[in-house]
């Protein structure tokens, strides 16, 4: 079951949360020093933190989550899969996923 929690500055993440998804432009270049204003002390290691921001891949949100023992997922997979779908639509061919992924990893230094 999923539950939407409205964002209010300093909101605590409920203890039973399994995954927290940051899907705003907070932390996206050039504002790489931004992070959602949540109560990070409410995060627990059994949670997973996902950030759809891909540039920079290791956002402050993910750094805060990792420092508290959470598994983290950056936005690279979303970016690659968006590119894969667009490549197929534009060319009619299957995308070279491995090459695209490596090119983005090289570009972002990861």
DOVEXLUM-503169 format. One record per atom (N, C-alpha, C, O): residue in three letters; x, y, z. Coordinates in pm, whole numbers. Example, Ala and Ser with C-alpha at 12.3 -4.5 7.8 and 13.67 -1.06 7.14 Angstrom:
<atoms>
+-----+--------+--------+--------+
|  aa |     px |     py |     pz |
+-----+--------+--------+--------+
| ALA |   1319 |   -569 |    780 |
| ALA |   1230 |   -450 |    780 |
| ALA |   1320 |   -330 |    780 |
| ALA |   1424 |   -332 |    846 |
| SER |   1285 |   -225 |    708 |
| SER |   1367 |   -106 |    714 |
| SER |   1290 |      3 |    787 |
| SER |   1341 |    114 |    804 |
+-----+--------+--------+--------+
</atoms>
This chain:
<atoms>
+-----+--------+--------+--------+
|  aa |     px |     py |     pz |
+-----+--------+--------+--------+
| UNK |     84 |   -117 |      0 |
| UNK |      0 |      0 |      0 |
| UNK |     89 |    123 |      0 |
| UNK |    188 |    129 |     72 |
| UNK |     54 |    221 |    -79 |
| UNK |    131 |    345 |    -81 |
| UNK |     47 |    457 |    -22 |
| UNK |    -76 |    457 |    -30 |
| UNK |    115 |    551 |     36 |
| UNK |     50 |    665 |     98 |
| UNK |    123 |    791 |     57 |
| UNK |    246 |    797 |     63 |
| UNK |     49 |    890 |     16 |
| UNK |    106 |   1021 |    -17 |
| UNK |    103 |   1107 |    109 |
| UNK |      1 |   1115 |    177 |
| UNK |    214 |   1169 |    139 |
| UNK |    221 |   1260 |    253 |
| UNK |    252 |   1398 |    199 |
| UNK |    355 |   1416 |    135 |
| UNK |    166 |   1496 |    223 |
| UNK |    193 |   1631 |    173 |
| UNK |    323 |   1686 |    232 |
| UNK |    355 |   1663 |    349 |
| UNK |    396 |   1757 |    149 |
| UNK |    521 |   1814 |    194 |
| UNK |    495 |   1941 |    272 |
| UNK |    432 |   2035 |    223 |
| UNK |    543 |   1941 |    393 |
| UNK |    540 |   2059 |    479 |
| UNK |    682 |   2072 |    531 |
| UNK |    740 |   1974 |    577 |
| UNK |    739 |   2191 |    525 |
| UNK |    877 |   2209 |    569 |
| UNK |    901 |   2145 |    705 |
| UNK |    828 |   2169 |    801 |
| UNK |   1004 |   2061 |    710 |
| UNK |   1041 |   1994 |    834 |
| UNK |    959 |   1870 |    866 |
| UNK |    966 |   1819 |    978 |
| UNK |    882 |   1820 |    769 |
| UNK |    796 |   1705 |    792 |
| UNK |    879 |   1584 |    836 |
| UNK |    988 |   1560 |    784 |
| UNK |    826 |   1509 |    930 |
| UNK |    888 |   1383 |    973 |
| UNK |    838 |   1271 |    884 |
| UNK |    721 |   1266 |    848 |
| UNK |    928 |   1181 |    849 |
| UNK |    892 |   1066 |    768 |
| UNK |    838 |    959 |    863 |
| UNK |    907 |    921 |    958 |
| UNK |    716 |    909 |    840 |
| UNK |    659 |    808 |    929 |
| UNK |    749 |    685 |    940 |
| UNK |    809 |    642 |    842 |
| UNK |    757 |    630 |   1059 |
| UNK |    844 |    516 |   1088 |
| UNK |    818 |    396 |    998 |
| UNK |    911 |    322 |    965 |
| UNK |    693 |    374 |    958 |
| UNK |    659 |    257 |    876 |
| UNK |    692 |    276 |    728 |
| UNK |    667 |    185 |    648 |
| UNK |    746 |    390 |    690 |
| UNK |    781 |    417 |    551 |
| UNK |    886 |    318 |    502 |
| UNK |    982 |    288 |    573 |
| UNK |    867 |    268 |    381 |
| UNK |    963 |    176 |    321 |
| UNK |   1051 |    246 |    219 |
| UNK |   1170 |    217 |    209 |
| UNK |    993 |    338 |    142 |
| UNK |   1068 |    410 |     40 |
| UNK |   1026 |    556 |     40 |
| UNK |    907 |    588 |     48 |
| UNK |   1123 |    642 |     32 |
| UNK |   1096 |    785 |     21 |
| UNK |   1155 |    832 |   -112 |
| UNK |   1273 |    811 |   -139 |
| UNK |   1072 |    895 |   -195 |
| UNK |   1112 |    937 |   -328 |
| UNK |   1115 |   1089 |   -335 |
| UNK |   1015 |   1155 |   -307 |
| UNK |   1229 |   1142 |   -370 |
| UNK |   1246 |   1285 |   -390 |
| UNK |   1232 |   1309 |   -540 |
| UNK |   1322 |   1276 |   -617 |
| UNK |   1119 |   1365 |   -581 |
| UNK |   1092 |   1380 |   -725 |
| UNK |   1064 |   1525 |   -763 |
| UNK |    979 |   1553 |   -847 |
| UNK |   1138 |   1616 |   -700 |
| UNK |   1132 |   1757 |   -738 |
| UNK |   1264 |   1793 |   -804 |
| UNK |   1350 |   1707 |   -823 |
| UNK |   1280 |   1919 |   -840 |
| UNK |   1407 |   1963 |   -898 |
| UNK |   1507 |   2010 |   -792 |
| UNK |   1612 |   2063 |   -826 |
| UNK |   1474 |   1990 |   -665 |
| UNK |   1566 |   2029 |   -557 |
| UNK |   1693 |   1946 |   -568 |
| UNK |   1688 |   1823 |   -570 |
| UNK |   1807 |   2013 |   -575 |
| UNK |   1936 |   1946 |   -587 |
| UNK |   1985 |   1932 |   -730 |
| UNK |   2097 |   1886 |   -753 |
| UNK |   1901 |   1970 |   -826 |
| UNK |   1938 |   1961 |   -967 |
| UNK |   2031 |   2077 |  -1003 |
| UNK |   2010 |   2189 |   -958 |
| UNK |   2132 |   2051 |  -1084 |
| UNK |   2224 |   2155 |  -1128 |
| UNK |   2145 |   2272 |  -1186 |
| UNK |   2053 |   2248 |  -1264 |
| UNK |   2175 |   2394 |  -1151 |
| UNK |   2292 |   2443 |  -1077 |
| UNK |   2271 |   2451 |   -925 |
| UNK |   2362 |   2492 |   -853 |
| UNK |   2154 |   2414 |   -875 |
| UNK |   2125 |   2423 |   -732 |
| UNK |   2166 |   2296 |   -659 |
| UNK |   2085 |   2234 |   -590 |
| UNK |   2292 |   2256 |   -675 |
| UNK |   2338 |   2128 |   -621 |
| UNK |   2348 |   2128 |   -469 |
| UNK |   2368 |   2022 |   -409 |
| UNK |   2336 |   2243 |   -406 |
| UNK |   2341 |   2249 |   -260 |
| UNK |   2203 |   2245 |   -196 |
| UNK |   2190 |   2259 |    -74 |
| UNK |   2100 |   2226 |   -277 |
| UNK |   1964 |   2218 |   -223 |
| UNK |   1930 |   2077 |   -178 |
| UNK |   1979 |   1978 |   -233 |
| UNK |   1844 |   2070 |    -78 |
| UNK |   1791 |   1940 |    -36 |
| UNK |   1653 |   1965 |     23 |
| UNK |   1627 |   2072 |     77 |
| UNK |   1564 |   1866 |     14 |
| UNK |   1431 |   1883 |     71 |
| UNK |   1439 |   1912 |    220 |
| UNK |   1523 |   1856 |    291 |
| UNK |   1353 |   1999 |    266 |
| UNK |   1352 |   2037 |    408 |
| UNK |   1261 |   1942 |    484 |
| UNK |   1146 |   1974 |    516 |
| UNK |   1316 |   1824 |    513 |
| UNK |   1245 |   1723 |    591 |
| UNK |   1323 |   1700 |    720 |
| UNK |   1435 |   1748 |    734 |
| UNK |   1265 |   1629 |    812 |
| UNK |   1333 |   1592 |    935 |
| UNK |   1417 |   1467 |    907 |
| UNK |   1366 |   1355 |    916 |
| UNK |   1543 |   1486 |    874 |
| UNK |   1628 |   1373 |    837 |
| UNK |   1650 |   1277 |    953 |
| UNK |   1682 |   1160 |    930 |
| UNK |   1634 |   1324 |   1075 |
| UNK |   1650 |   1233 |   1189 |
| UNK |   1537 |   1131 |   1196 |
| UNK |   1546 |   1033 |   1270 |
| UNK |   1429 |   1152 |   1118 |
| UNK |   1318 |   1057 |   1117 |
| UNK |   1341 |    942 |   1018 |
| UNK |   1262 |    848 |   1013 |
| UNK |   1449 |    949 |    939 |
| UNK |   1481 |    841 |    846 |
| UNK |   1543 |    725 |    922 |
| UNK |   1620 |    746 |   1016 |
| UNK |   1510 |    603 |    881 |
| UNK |   1565 |    484 |    947 |
| UNK |   1633 |    394 |    844 |
| UNK |   1595 |    396 |    727 |
| UNK |   1732 |    316 |    885 |
| UNK |   1807 |    232 |    792 |
| UNK |   1724 |    130 |    716 |
| UNK |   1770 |     80 |    613 |
| UNK |   1604 |     98 |    760 |
| UNK |   1523 |      1 |    685 |
| UNK |   1452 |     64 |    566 |
| UNK |   1387 |     -6 |    488 |
| UNK |   1463 |    196 |    551 |
| UNK |   1402 |    269 |    439 |
| UNK |   1498 |    272 |    320 |
| UNK |   1619 |    253 |    334 |
| UNK |   1440 |    296 |    203 |
| UNK |   1517 |    319 |     81 |
| UNK |   1489 |    463 |     38 |
| UNK |   1374 |    507 |     39 |
| UNK |   1593 |    535 |      0 |
| UNK |   1578 |    672 |    -47 |
| UNK |   1610 |    677 |   -196 |
| UNK |   1717 |    632 |   -239 |
| UNK |   1519 |    732 |   -272 |
| UNK |   1535 |    742 |   -417 |
| UNK |   1524 |    889 |   -456 |
| UNK |   1431 |    958 |   -413 |
| UNK |   1616 |    935 |   -538 |
| UNK |   1613 |   1073 |   -587 |
| UNK |   1613 |   1067 |   -739 |
| UNK |   1702 |   1006 |   -797 |
| UNK |   1516 |   1130 |   -804 |
| UNK |   1511 |   1128 |   -949 |
| UNK |   1607 |   1229 |  -1012 |
| UNK |   1626 |   1228 |  -1133 |
| UNK |   1666 |   1315 |   -931 |
| UNK |   1765 |   1410 |   -982 |
| UNK |   1887 |   1331 |  -1031 |
| UNK |   1935 |   1241 |   -963 |
| UNK |   1935 |   1367 |  -1150 |
| UNK |   2046 |   1293 |  -1209 |
| UNK |   2173 |   1377 |  -1223 |
| UNK |   2279 |   1322 |  -1254 |
| UNK |   2164 |   1506 |  -1200 |
| UNK |   2281 |   1592 |  -1218 |
| UNK |   2287 |   1693 |  -1106 |
| UNK |   2230 |   1801 |  -1121 |
| UNK |   2347 |   1666 |  -1004 |
| UNK |   2452 |   1571 |   -973 |
| UNK |   2391 |   1442 |   -918 |
| UNK |   2291 |   1446 |   -847 |
| UNK |   2452 |   1328 |   -951 |
| UNK |   2392 |   1201 |   -912 |
| UNK |   2387 |   1176 |   -761 |
| UNK |   2293 |   1114 |   -712 |
| UNK |   2487 |   1225 |   -689 |
| UNK |   2490 |   1202 |   -545 |
| UNK |   2444 |   1330 |   -475 |
| UNK |   2525 |   1408 |   -426 |
| UNK |   2314 |   1348 |   -472 |
| UNK |   2256 |   1470 |   -416 |
| UNK |   2273 |   1476 |   -265 |
| UNK |   2300 |   1375 |   -200 |
| UNK |   2256 |   1595 |   -211 |
| UNK |   2261 |   1609 |    -65 |
| UNK |   2153 |   1526 |      3 |
| UNK |   2175 |   1472 |    111 |
| UNK |   2038 |   1514 |    -62 |
| UNK |   1931 |   1428 |     -9 |
| UNK |   1981 |   1285 |      7 |
| UNK |   1963 |   1224 |    113 |
| UNK |   2046 |   1231 |    -97 |
| UNK |   2097 |   1095 |    -89 |
| UNK |   2212 |   1083 |     11 |
| UNK |   2223 |    983 |     81 |
| UNK |   2295 |   1184 |     19 |
| UNK |   2405 |   1183 |    116 |
| UNK |   2351 |   1179 |    259 |
| UNK |   2400 |   1104 |    343 |
| UNK |   2248 |   1261 |    285 |
| UNK |   2185 |   1262 |    418 |
| UNK |   2126 |   1125 |    450 |
| UNK |   2141 |   1074 |    561 |
| UNK |   2059 |   1066 |    352 |
| UNK |   1996 |    935 |    372 |
| UNK |   2102 |    827 |    396 |
| UNK |   2089 |    746 |    488 |
| UNK |   2206 |    828 |    315 |
| UNK |   2312 |    728 |    328 |
| UNK |   2382 |    739 |    464 |
| UNK |   2417 |    638 |    525 |
| UNK |   2401 |    863 |    510 |
| UNK |   2465 |    885 |    640 |
| UNK |   2383 |    824 |    754 |
| UNK |   2436 |    798 |    862 |
| UNK |   2256 |    803 |    728 |
| UNK |   2167 |    744 |    829 |
| UNK |   2143 |    595 |    804 |
| UNK |   2056 |    534 |    865 |
| UNK |   2221 |    537 |    712 |
| UNK |   2216 |    394 |    689 |
| UNK |   2116 |    347 |    586 |
| UNK |   2094 |    227 |    573 |
| UNK |   2053 |    439 |    511 |
| UNK |   1955 |    398 |    411 |
| UNK |   2024 |    352 |    284 |
| UNK |   2130 |    402 |    248 |
| UNK |   1962 |    257 |    215 |
| UNK |   2002 |    224 |     79 |
| UNK |   1956 |    340 |     -7 |
| UNK |   1846 |    392 |     14 |
| UNK |   2038 |    382 |   -104 |
| UNK |   2001 |    496 |   -188 |
| UNK |   2004 |    458 |   -335 |
| UNK |   2082 |    374 |   -378 |
| UNK |   1917 |    523 |   -412 |
| UNK |   1909 |    503 |   -556 |
| UNK |   1908 |    641 |   -620 |
| UNK |   1823 |    725 |   -589 |
| UNK |   2005 |    665 |   -711 |
| UNK |   2009 |    796 |   -776 |
| UNK |   1924 |    798 |   -903 |
| UNK |   1862 |    697 |   -938 |
| UNK |   1920 |    911 |   -970 |
| UNK |   1833 |    930 |  -1086 |
| UNK |   1889 |    882 |  -1218 |
| UNK |   1826 |    901 |  -1322 |
| UNK |   2007 |    820 |  -1216 |
| UNK |   2069 |    777 |  -1341 |
| UNK |   1982 |    676 |  -1417 |
| UNK |   1968 |    687 |  -1538 |
| UNK |   1925 |    580 |  -1347 |
| UNK |   1842 |    479 |  -1413 |
| UNK |   1722 |    540 |  -1483 |
| UNK |   1685 |    498 |  -1593 |
| UNK |   1660 |    639 |  -1420 |
| UNK |   1547 |    706 |  -1483 |
| UNK |   1592 |    780 |  -1609 |
| UNK |   1525 |    774 |  -1712 |
| UNK |   1705 |    851 |  -1600 |
| UNK |   1756 |    924 |  -1715 |
| UNK |   1787 |    830 |  -1830 |
| UNK |   1751 |    858 |  -1945 |
| UNK |   1854 |    720 |  -1801 |
| UNK |   1888 |    623 |  -1905 |
| UNK |   1761 |    567 |  -1970 |
| UNK |   1753 |    560 |  -2092 |
| UNK |   1665 |    528 |  -1890 |
| UNK |   1544 |    468 |  -1946 |
| UNK |   1459 |    568 |  -2024 |
| UNK |   1392 |    530 |  -2119 |
| UNK |   1461 |    695 |  -1986 |
| UNK |   1396 |    798 |  -2068 |
| UNK |   1465 |    807 |  -2204 |
| UNK |   1400 |    816 |  -2308 |
| UNK |   1599 |    804 |  -2201 |
| UNK |   1675 |    812 |  -2326 |
| UNK |   1651 |    689 |  -2413 |
| UNK |   1640 |    701 |  -2535 |
| UNK |   1641 |    572 |  -2352 |
| UNK |   1616 |    448 |  -2426 |
| UNK |   1482 |    457 |  -2500 |
| UNK |   1474 |    423 |  -2618 |
| UNK |   1379 |    502 |  -2430 |
| UNK |   1247 |    514 |  -2494 |
| UNK |   1249 |    616 |  -2607 |
| UNK |   1192 |    592 |  -2713 |
| UNK |   1314 |    729 |  -2585 |
| UNK |   1321 |    832 |  -2689 |
| UNK |   1402 |    786 |  -2809 |
| UNK |   1365 |    814 |  -2923 |
| UNK |   1512 |    718 |  -2785 |
| UNK |   1595 |    665 |  -2893 |
| UNK |   1511 |    575 |  -2983 |
| UNK |   1516 |    586 |  -3106 |
| UNK |   1436 |    486 |  -2921 |
| UNK |   1350 |    392 |  -2996 |
| UNK |   1244 |    469 |  -3076 |
| UNK |   1218 |    436 |  -3192 |
| UNK |   1182 |    570 |  -3014 |
| UNK |   1080 |    649 |  -3085 |
| UNK |   1139 |    725 |  -3202 |
| UNK |   1078 |    732 |  -3309 |
| UNK |   1256 |    782 |  -3185 |
| UNK |   1317 |    864 |  -3290 |
| UNK |   1378 |    783 |  -3402 |
| UNK |   1372 |    823 |  -3519 |
| UNK |   1436 |    668 |  -3369 |
| UNK |   1511 |    593 |  -3470 |
| UNK |   1443 |    463 |  -3513 |
| UNK |   1473 |    410 |  -3620 |
| UNK |   1352 |    412 |  -3431 |
| UNK |   1290 |    283 |  -3459 |
| UNK |   1382 |    166 |  -3425 |
| UNK |   1346 |     51 |  -3450 |
| UNK |   1498 |    195 |  -3370 |
| UNK |   1595 |     90 |  -3336 |
| UNK |   1605 |     75 |  -3184 |
| UNK |   1567 |    165 |  -3108 |
| UNK |   1656 |    -41 |  -3142 |
| UNK |   1681 |    -61 |  -3000 |
| UNK |   1800 |     25 |  -2958 |
| UNK |   1898 |     38 |  -3031 |
| UNK |   1790 |     81 |  -2842 |
| UNK |   1896 |    168 |  -2792 |
| UNK |   2013 |     86 |  -2737 |
| UNK |   1993 |    -22 |  -2681 |
| UNK |   2135 |    137 |  -2753 |
| UNK |   2252 |     72 |  -2693 |
| UNK |   2262 |    109 |  -2544 |
| UNK |   2338 |    198 |  -2506 |
| UNK |   2184 |     41 |  -2464 |
| UNK |   2167 |     77 |  -2322 |
| UNK |   2301 |     82 |  -2248 |
| UNK |   2327 |    177 |  -2175 |
| UNK |   2384 |    -19 |  -2267 |
| UNK |   2512 |    -22 |  -2195 |
| UNK |   2600 |     96 |  -2232 |
| UNK |   2664 |    156 |  -2146 |
| UNK |   2604 |    129 |  -2361 |
| UNK |   2685 |    242 |  -2407 |
| UNK |   2630 |    373 |  -2353 |
| UNK |   2706 |    459 |  -2308 |
| UNK |   2499 |    388 |  -2356 |
| UNK |   2436 |    510 |  -2304 |
| UNK |   2462 |    525 |  -2154 |
| UNK |   2494 |    633 |  -2106 |
| UNK |   2449 |    415 |  -2082 |
| UNK |   2472 |    419 |  -1937 |
| UNK |   2615 |    457 |  -1907 |
| UNK |   2641 |    542 |  -1822 |
| UNK |   2710 |    394 |  -1976 |
| UNK |   2851 |    424 |  -1952 |
| UNK |   2884 |    568 |  -1988 |
| UNK |   2961 |    634 |  -1917 |
| UNK |   2828 |    619 |  -2097 |
| UNK |   2853 |    757 |  -2137 |
| UNK |   2805 |    854 |  -2030 |
| UNK |   2873 |    952 |  -1999 |
| UNK |   2688 |    828 |  -1973 |
| UNK |   2637 |    915 |  -1867 |
| UNK |   2720 |    901 |  -1740 |
| UNK |   2746 |   1001 |  -1672 |
| UNK |   2761 |    780 |  -1708 |
| UNK |   2846 |    761 |  -1590 |
| UNK |   2978 |    836 |  -1607 |
| UNK |   3028 |    897 |  -1513 |
| UNK |   3034 |    831 |  -1727 |
| UNK |   3158 |    904 |  -1755 |
| UNK |   3134 |   1055 |  -1742 |
| UNK |   3215 |   1126 |  -1683 |
| UNK |   3025 |   1101 |  -1798 |
| UNK |   2993 |   1244 |  -1793 |
| UNK |   2976 |   1294 |  -1650 |
| UNK |   3022 |   1402 |  -1616 |
| UNK |   2910 |   1214 |  -1568 |
| UNK |   2883 |   1255 |  -1429 |
| UNK |   2993 |   1212 |  -1332 |
| UNK |   2986 |   1242 |  -1213 |
| UNK |   3094 |   1142 |  -1383 |
| UNK |   3205 |   1101 |  -1298 |
| UNK |   3170 |    997 |  -1194 |
| UNK |   3218 |   1002 |  -1081 |
| UNK |   3086 |    901 |  -1234 |
| UNK |   3048 |    795 |  -1139 |
| UNK |   3082 |    658 |  -1196 |
| UNK |   3057 |    557 |  -1131 |
+-----+--------+--------+--------+
</atoms>
